[in-house]
Amino acid sequence: MNLTVVLTKDFDQMSAAAADVALSDIQSGLAANGRFTLGLATGASPTGLYKHLAKAANAGAFDPRLVRSFNLDEYVGLPGDNAQKRALHPESYSFFMIRELFGLVRRPFAETDVPYGCLIEQERLVRELAAHPGDWEEQGADKGKAIVIKRDAESEYLRWIRRKILDGYAERIAAAGGIGLHVIGVGGRGHVAFHESGIPFEGNGMLLVKLDANTVENAVTDGHFATAEESPRYAISMGAELVYQAKHVMMLASGSRKSEPVAASLLGGVDPAVPISYGQRLAEKEGGRVTYVLDEAAAAETLAHRTEIEAKGIRFLDLRGETGGKKVSELAFTRDPASGLMG
């Protein structure tokens, strides 16, 4: 199983180690193909990584004009009476990416893509769903539910969402040749992006997700939105099945809240209750690769079960004792030709 757990002391070392992995992938991809495609996440976990990548690009370590990106997700229902206002709302994921990465590089990426949630009118979506209950079904075992729109939906608006917003995004990724490196985080229940715990893997490449009430309330409590009425009720998201079609998925996790779902994704089998567990399928696939980059707090439960996890063929790389800014690529990161494992 080509799955490596990289252990780091804290957020700063996690970010530097992740940047080393990402830069190595980008440089080797550009050398081989003249272009590279990144999958990107929002949230606190990758912000340090993005600053390192912007600095590397500005120093000439790679040319961002040869790199294309696809983001994981975007809200539906952000405040604003048109798509432009919603996309530029400070809580939109488009705005986040401009602030944290795209706006920091002196030369722009070749193309940047964020799921087109801002094009959807949330009020109209709610009306169409209510008026055409036979056009869709709800999937999921937890509070957040996937709204699966049928391809032959009677509602023209719902058909447009399925064809252009959902299927169209997956088709754009495929037309770009797939994603070389996908950067992701992990939610408190082991979810990736808005692929919530309990949503089935199969057939859910791109998702329209109805957010649970707790998510909406937390967005207000955390200061992202002034009221529950302003907080989006839906989101567009890559599903785990699409995320893990990338050649390499690198998951970043920081903080004790992530400890339990990270360990669960490694100890058990592939289970929709823990969406990031789908990474085991990529790690077992020829040419597939998964890397977890964890700070000490996020790794606590994983370390408590290290022997069991290593018995599954998962490798650990411990950087916590490294000093002097030594990079992941400078350590013993060689491939065992007999097993395909890094060791």
C-alpha positions as CSV (number, residue, x, y, z in Angstrom):
1,M,0.0,0.0,0.0
2,N,1.6,3.3,-1.1
3,L,0.5,5.3,1.8
4,T,2.9,7.4,3.9
5,V,2.2,9.1,7.2
6,V,4.6,12.1,7.7
7,L,4.8,13.1,11.4
8,T,5.7,16.8,12.2
9,K,6.0,18.8,15.4
10,D,3.6,21.6,14.7
11,F,1.7,23.6,12.0
12,D,4.8,25.3,10.7
13,Q,6.7,22.1,10.2
14,M,3.6,20.4,8.7
15,S,3.3,23.3,6.2
16,A,7.0,23.2,5.2
17,A,7.0,19.4,4.8
18,A,3.8,19.5,2.7
19,A,5.3,22.3,0.6
20,D,8.4,20.1,-0.1
21,V,6.2,17.2,-1.2
22,A,4.0,19.5,-3.4
23,L,7.0,21.3,-5.0
24,S,8.6,18.0,-5.8
25,D,5.5,16.8,-7.5
26,I,5.0,20.0,-9.4
27,Q,8.6,20.1,-10.6
28,S,8.7,16.5,-11.7
29,G,5.4,16.9,-13.5
30,L,6.4,20.0,-15.3
31,A,9.7,18.3,-16.3
32,A,7.9,15.3,-17.7
33,N,4.8,16.9,-19.3
34,G,5.4,20.7,-19.5
35,R,2.2,21.3,-17.4
36,F,0.7,20.2,-14.1
37,T,-2.7,20.1,-12.5
38,L,-3.3,20.8,-8.8
39,G,-6.3,20.0,-6.7
40,L,-6.8,22.5,-3.9
41,A,-8.6,22.8,-0.6
42,T,-9.8,25.7,1.5
43,G,-9.7,25.9,5.3
44,A,-7.0,26.6,7.8
45,S,-4.9,23.5,7.2
46,P,-3.3,24.4,3.8
47,T,-2.7,28.1,4.4
48,G,0.9,27.7,5.4
49,L,1.5,25.3,2.5
50,Y,0.1,27.9,0.1
51,K,2.4,30.6,1.4
52,H,5.4,28.3,0.8
53,L,4.2,27.5,-2.7
54,A,3.7,31.2,-3.6
55,K,7.1,32.0,-2.3
56,A,8.6,29.2,-4.3
57,A,6.8,30.3,-7.5
58,N,8.0,33.9,-7.0
59,A,11.5,32.7,-6.5
60,G,11.4,30.8,-9.8
61,A,11.2,27.3,-8.4
62,F,8.4,26.6,-10.9
63,D,6.4,28.6,-13.4
64,P,2.7,29.0,-12.2
65,R,1.7,29.8,-15.8
66,L,2.1,26.1,-16.5
67,V,0.0,25.0,-13.6
68,R,-3.8,24.6,-13.6
69,S,-5.9,24.2,-10.5
70,F,-9.3,22.7,-9.5
71,N,-10.8,23.5,-6.1
72,L,-12.8,21.0,-4.0
73,D,-15.9,23.0,-3.2
74,E,-17.9,26.2,-3.0
75,Y,-21.0,27.4,-1.2
76,V,-24.4,27.8,-2.7
77,G,-26.4,30.7,-1.3
78,L,-23.8,33.2,-0.3
79,P,-25.2,36.8,0.2
80,G,-25.4,38.8,-3.0
81,D,-27.9,39.3,-5.8
82,N,-25.7,38.1,-8.6
83,A,-23.0,35.6,-9.2
84,Q,-20.1,38.1,-9.2
85,K,-21.1,39.5,-5.8
86,R,-21.4,36.0,-4.4
87,A,-18.0,34.9,-5.8
88,L,-16.4,38.0,-4.3
89,H,-18.0,37.6,-0.9
90,P,-15.3,37.3,1.7
91,E,-16.5,33.9,2.8
92,S,-16.6,32.5,-0.7
93,Y,-14.0,29.9,-1.5
94,S,-13.1,31.8,-4.6
95,F,-12.2,34.8,-2.5
96,F,-10.3,32.6,0.0
97,M,-8.1,31.2,-2.8
98,I,-7.3,34.7,-4.1
99,R,-6.3,35.8,-0.6
100,E,-4.3,32.7,0.3
101,L,-2.6,31.7,-2.9
102,F,-3.6,33.1,-6.3
103,G,-3.2,36.7,-5.2
104,L,0.3,36.0,-3.8
105,V,1.9,34.8,-7.0
106,R,3.4,37.4,-9.3
107,R,2.7,35.4,-12.4
108,P,-0.8,33.9,-12.6
109,F,-1.7,30.2,-12.8
110,A,-2.6,29.0,-16.3
111,E,-6.2,28.6,-15.2
112,T,-8.0,28.3,-11.9
113,D,-11.3,26.5,-11.4
114,V,-13.6,26.6,-8.4
115,P,-17.0,24.7,-8.5
116,Y,-19.7,27.0,-9.8
117,G,-21.9,27.2,-6.7
118,C,-22.1,31.0,-7.0
119,L,-24.0,30.6,-10.3
120,I,-26.9,28.8,-8.5
121,E,-29.7,30.9,-7.1
122,Q,-30.4,29.3,-3.8
123,E,-34.0,30.5,-3.5
124,R,-34.8,29.1,-7.0
125,L,-33.0,25.8,-6.1
126,V,-35.2,25.4,-3.1
127,R,-38.4,26.2,-5.1
128,E,-37.5,23.7,-7.9
129,L,-36.6,20.9,-5.4
130,A,-40.0,21.4,-3.7
131,A,-41.9,21.6,-7.0
132,H,-40.2,18.5,-8.5
133,P,-39.7,15.9,-5.8
134,G,-39.4,13.1,-8.3
135,D,-36.4,14.7,-9.9
136,W,-34.0,14.0,-7.1
137,E,-33.2,11.8,-4.1
138,E,-31.5,12.4,-0.8
139,Q,-28.5,10.3,0.1
140,G,-26.5,10.0,3.3
141,A,-26.6,8.5,6.8
142,D,-25.6,11.5,8.7
143,K,-26.9,15.1,9.0
144,G,-25.4,16.5,5.8
145,K,-27.2,15.0,2.8
146,A,-26.4,14.7,-0.9
147,I,-29.1,15.9,-3.2
148,V,-28.8,13.6,-6.2
149,I,-30.5,15.1,-9.3
150,K,-31.6,12.6,-11.9
151,R,-30.1,13.1,-15.4
152,D,-33.6,13.2,-16.9
153,A,-35.1,15.6,-14.3
154,E,-38.3,17.3,-15.4
155,S,-37.1,20.6,-14.0
156,E,-35.0,22.5,-16.6
157,Y,-33.2,24.3,-13.8
158,L,-32.3,21.1,-11.9
159,R,-31.2,19.5,-15.2
160,W,-28.9,22.5,-15.8
161,I,-27.4,22.1,-12.3
162,R,-26.7,18.4,-12.9
163,R,-25.3,18.8,-16.4
164,K,-23.3,22.1,-16.2
165,I,-22.5,22.6,-12.5
166,L,-21.9,19.0,-11.4
167,D,-21.1,16.8,-14.4
168,G,-19.5,19.6,-16.2
169,Y,-16.9,20.2,-13.5
170,A,-15.9,16.6,-13.5
171,E,-15.6,16.7,-17.3
172,R,-13.3,19.7,-17.1
173,I,-11.0,17.8,-14.8
174,A,-11.0,14.8,-17.1
175,A,-10.3,17.1,-20.1
176,A,-7.3,18.6,-18.3
177,G,-5.9,15.1,-17.9
178,G,-6.8,14.5,-14.3
179,I,-5.2,15.9,-11.2
180,G,-1.6,15.2,-10.5
181,L,-1.6,16.3,-6.8
182,H,-4.7,16.9,-4.8
183,V,-4.3,18.8,-1.5
184,I,-7.0,18.1,1.0
185,G,-7.9,18.6,4.7
186,V,-10.1,16.5,6.9
187,G,-13.3,17.4,8.8
188,G,-14.1,16.4,12.3
189,R,-16.1,13.3,11.2
190,G,-13.5,12.2,8.6
191,H,-15.2,14.0,5.7
192,V,-13.4,15.6,2.8
193,A,-14.8,18.9,1.5
194,F,-18.6,18.6,1.8
195,H,-18.6,14.8,1.2
196,E,-20.2,14.2,4.6
197,S,-20.0,11.1,6.6
198,G,-22.5,8.5,5.3
199,I,-22.8,9.8,1.7
200,P,-22.2,6.8,-0.6
201,F,-19.0,6.8,-2.7
202,E,-20.2,5.3,-5.9
203,G,-21.7,7.5,-8.5
204,N,-21.1,10.7,-6.5
205,G,-18.2,12.3,-8.3
206,M,-19.6,15.8,-7.9
207,L,-22.1,16.5,-5.1
208,L,-24.9,19.0,-4.4
209,V,-25.0,18.9,-0.6
210,K,-27.7,20.2,1.8
211,L,-25.8,21.4,4.9
212,D,-27.0,20.3,8.3
213,A,-28.3,22.7,10.8
214,N,-25.2,22.5,13.0
215,T,-23.0,23.5,10.1
216,V,-25.1,26.6,9.5
217,E,-25.2,27.5,13.2
218,N,-21.4,27.0,13.5
219,A,-20.8,29.3,10.6
220,V,-22.6,32.1,12.5
221,T,-21.0,31.2,15.9
222,D,-17.6,31.3,14.3
223,G,-18.2,34.7,12.9
224,H,-18.3,33.8,9.2
225,F,-21.9,35.1,8.7
226,A,-23.9,37.6,10.8
227,T,-27.1,35.5,10.9
228,A,-28.4,32.0,10.0
229,E,-30.4,33.6,7.2
230,E,-27.1,34.8,5.6
231,S,-25.4,31.5,6.0
232,P,-25.5,29.2,2.9
233,R,-27.8,26.1,3.1
234,Y,-26.2,24.2,0.2
235,A,-22.7,23.6,-1.3
236,I,-21.2,22.1,-4.4
237,S,-18.4,19.6,-3.7
238,M,-16.2,17.0,-5.2
239,G,-17.0,13.6,-3.8
240,A,-14.4,11.3,-2.4
241,E,-14.6,9.1,-5.4
242,L,-13.5,12.0,-7.7
243,V,-10.9,13.4,-5.2
244,Y,-9.1,10.0,-5.0
245,Q,-8.9,9.7,-8.8
246,A,-5.8,12.0,-8.5
247,K,-2.4,10.4,-9.0
248,H,-1.4,11.6,-5.5
249,V,-3.6,12.9,-2.7
250,M,-1.9,14.7,0.2
251,M,-3.9,15.2,3.3
252,L,-3.0,17.8,5.9
253,A,-4.3,17.7,9.4
254,S,-3.5,19.9,12.4
255,G,-5.0,19.9,15.9
256,S,-6.4,17.4,18.3
257,R,-9.9,17.6,16.7
258,K,-8.6,15.7,13.7
259,S,-6.9,13.0,15.7
260,E,-9.7,10.5,15.9
261,P,-10.9,10.6,12.2
262,V,-7.4,10.4,10.9
263,A,-6.7,7.2,12.9
264,A,-10.1,5.8,11.9
265,S,-9.3,6.3,8.2
266,L,-6.1,4.2,8.6
267,L,-7.2,1.5,11.1
268,G,-10.4,0.4,9.4
269,G,-11.4,-0.5,5.8
270,V,-12.9,1.8,3.2
271,D,-16.1,3.0,4.8
272,P,-18.5,5.9,3.8
273,A,-18.8,6.7,7.5
274,V,-15.2,8.0,7.2
275,P,-15.0,9.4,3.7
276,I,-11.2,9.9,3.8
277,S,-10.8,6.2,4.2
278,Y,-11.4,6.0,0.4
279,G,-7.7,6.9,0.1
280,Q,-6.8,3.3,0.8
281,R,-8.2,2.4,-2.6
282,L,-5.9,4.9,-4.3
283,A,-2.9,3.7,-2.2
284,E,-3.5,0.1,-3.4
285,K,-3.9,1.1,-7.0
286,E,-0.9,0.8,-9.3
287,G,0.7,4.2,-9.6
288,G,-1.5,5.7,-6.9
289,R,-0.1,7.5,-3.9
290,V,-1.5,8.9,-0.6
291,T,0.5,11.0,1.9
292,Y,-0.8,12.2,5.3
293,V,1.1,15.1,6.7
294,L,0.1,15.5,10.4
295,D,1.2,17.7,13.3
296,E,1.7,16.0,16.6
297,A,-1.8,16.7,18.0
298,A,-3.5,15.4,14.9
299,A,-1.3,12.3,14.9
300,A,-1.9,11.4,18.6
301,E,-4.5,8.6,18.0
302,T,-2.6,7.3,14.9
303,L,0.6,7.0,17.0
304,A,-1.3,5.1,19.7
305,H,-2.1,2.5,17.0
306,R,1.1,2.7,15.0
307,T,1.9,-1.0,15.2
308,E,-1.5,-2.0,13.8
309,I,-1.3,0.6,11.1
310,E,2.2,-0.4,10.0
311,A,1.1,-4.0,9.8
312,K,-1.2,-2.9,7.0
313,G,1.8,-1.8,5.0
314,I,1.5,1.9,5.8
315,R,4.8,3.7,6.2
316,F,5.7,6.3,8.8
317,L,8.2,9.1,8.3
318,D,9.0,11.0,11.5
319,L,10.3,14.5,11.1
320,R,9.7,15.7,14.6
321,G,13.4,15.3,15.6
322,E,14.7,16.9,12.4
323,T,16.5,20.3,12.7
324,G,18.0,22.7,10.3
325,G,15.1,22.8,7.9
326,K,15.8,19.4,6.4
327,K,13.2,18.6,3.7
328,V,11.2,15.4,3.2
329,S,12.9,14.9,-0.1
330,E,16.3,14.9,1.6
331,L,15.4,12.0,3.9
332,A,15.1,8.3,3.2
333,F,12.2,8.6,0.7
334,T,13.2,5.7,-1.6
335,R,11.0,3.1,-3.2
336,D,11.2,-0.6,-2.4
337,P,10.9,-2.2,-5.9
338,A,9.6,-5.4,-4.4
339,S,6.7,-3.9,-2.4
340,G,6.1,-0.6,-4.0
341,L,6.3,1.0,-0.6
342,M,8.3,4.0,0.4
343,G,11.0,3.1,2.9
